[in-house]
Amino acid sequence: MPAARELLLDAAFVALAARPWSGVRMVDVAAAAGVSRQTLYNEFGGKDGLGRALVRREADVFLVGVERTLADAAARGIGDPGDHCAAVALWTLRTARANPLVRAVLTGCRSERLPATVPAAVPAQRARPETPVLRGAPTPTAMADRITDRVAGAITAPAGPETARRACAAAVRLTLSYVLAPGDSDEAVAVDVARLARALLADG
């Protein structure tokens, strides 16, 4: 059985899909999770802590998805760096469209329906001594860097690791620009991302 913390985060995620964060009540989240309201406060310190933990969890799940996407590409024998960048672009675009919390973390744009986030640079605080340390969501720049690290670490480029990282960083940021301002189809964006990565790697 999942721990109380995960049950509470799941319940908060479901509640947020049904109503704005301002309308999500702690007592309802606790009841949906099958735990006491005191357990919720012990885990998160309050509603702000719950919101930050929820956003951070969705960011972490997204990054695990990036790693899984790259592993799947490798398992299928895809060796072209451009194709790796394209696969991550598709995952990113589709996940950001389906999950507003992921979109907010990737772009820094948060609607009033979502919980507020505190950048990771803000010192972590405890609501009470027994409460877990509450950290904010990663910034869009930190997320772009983490995606880039994962993609660059999964490819082999004759031009060397520095060139590979620059190419991956450009591909990631092109992808994120389409998360912020959607335009072409996801597949068309993925083709452009792959083309950019290949061109930068070829230029060395």
N, C-alpha and C positions, 0 to 999 in steps of 0.2 A: 504494500500500500504506500502511495506517495506520502512524503512527510508533510506536516501541516503547512510549512512554508510554500511548497509547490501547490498544494490544494488551494491555498489562499490566493496565490498569483493566478492560478487558472480561473478561480471564481471572479477575481477582479477583471481579468481579460474578457470573460463572458459578459460581465456587467457593463463594461465599457462599450461593448458592441451594441448594447441596447439603449444606452443613454450617455449624455455627456459626463465627463469626469465629475463635474460639480454636482451631478445628480446621483452619483454612486455613493451609497451609504455603507459605512463600515459594518454596521450591524447586519446588513443584507449580505455583504461579502462573507462575513464570518458564518452566517447561517448556511449559505450556499456551499461553503467549504466543509461544513459539519464540525466546526470548532467554535470555541467561545470567543467572544469579542476580546476578552483579556488576552487570549493566545495571539490574536491578530496584533494587539498593541505590543505584546512582548516581542514579537517577531520583527515588527517594522517601526514601532514607536508612534505611529500615527498615519494619517492618510497621505501626507507628503512622502513619508518613507515608503509606504506601499506603492505609491505612484512611481517613485524613482526606481524601486526594485523591479517593478513591472517593465519599465522602459529598458532598464539594463538587461533583464532577462531576454527580452525580444531582440535586443542588439546582439547578445551572445548567441542566441539561436540562429540568427541570420548569418553570423560569421561561421558557425559550424556548417551551415548550408553551403557557404562558399567553399569550405574545405571538402565537403562531400562532392560538390560539383566538380572540383579539380580532380579528386580521386576517381570519380566516375569517368572523366575524360581520359585519364591515364589508363584505366582498366580497359577502355575501348580501344586503346592503342593510338590515341590522338597525341601526336608529338609536336604539332605545329603551335608555337606560342600564340599566334593570332587566334587560333581556334580555342585555346584555353581562355584567352581574354573574352572572346565572344560568348563562351559558355557561362562565364561569370556575369557578363553583361545581361544575358537573358535571365539568369537567376535573380539578379539584383532588381531589374525592372519589374519582373512579375511579383516578387516578394514585396517590393515597396508599394505596388499598386494594391495588393491584397491586405497589407498590414500597415495601417496609418502610423503606428508607433515606430516601425522600421523607417518609414518615409521621413518622419520627423527627425529621427536620429541622423539619417543620411544627409538631410538638407538643412537642418536647423529651423525649419518652418513648422510651427506647432499651432494647430487650430485651438480654439477655446474648448473643444470637445475633449482634448487630451490632457493628461496630467502634466504639470510643469516639471521640467528637468533642471538639474543643477549640473553645470559642466564638471567634468572629472577633475579639473584644476582646483576646484573649491575644496578646502580641507574636509575630510570626512568627519562627521560628528556622531555622537551617540545621544539618543534621546534620554536613555537611562543607562546606568552601568551595565545592566544585564542585556541591553538591546544590542543586536549586531551592528557593526559599523555600517552606516548608510552612505553609499557613494552615489554620485550623480551619474547620469548617462554619459558615454563618451561623446566628444564633440564631433561634428562632421569631418573636421580635418583629421582627427584621430581615427575615425572610421575609415576614411579614404586611405590612410597610411596602413591600417591593419589589412584591408583588402589587398592593397598593393603588395605588402609583405607576403601574403599567402600566394598570390599569383606568381610573383617573381620567384618565390621559393619552389614553385612547382614546374618551372620551365627551365630548359637548357638553351642558352643562346650563344652562338659562336662569338658574338661581339663582346661577351663578358658580362659579369653580374651588374656592373654599374649601368651599362647601356640597357640591359634587360629591365632593371628597376625603373629607369626613366621611361621606357616604353610602356611598361605596365602602369606606371603612375598616370601617364597621359591617357591611356585607355580607360582606367578607372574613372578619372575625372570627366572624360567625355560621357561615360555612362551616367554618372551622377548628374550631369547637366540635363540629361533626358529624364531623369527622375524628377528634377525640379521643374522642367518645362517640357512635358511630353510632346512628341511630334510624330515622327514616323512610327511604323509598326516596330515591335520589339525585334523582330527578325532583321528588319532593315538596319536598325541601330546596331545590332550585333555584327552585321556585315561591315559597317563603317568602323566599328571598334577594332575588328580583326584587321582591316586594311590599314588603320592608323598604326597599330602595334607592329605589323610587318614592315611598314615603311620606315618607322623609327629604328627598328632593329637592323634593317638593311643599310640605313645611313650610318649606323655605328656611332 
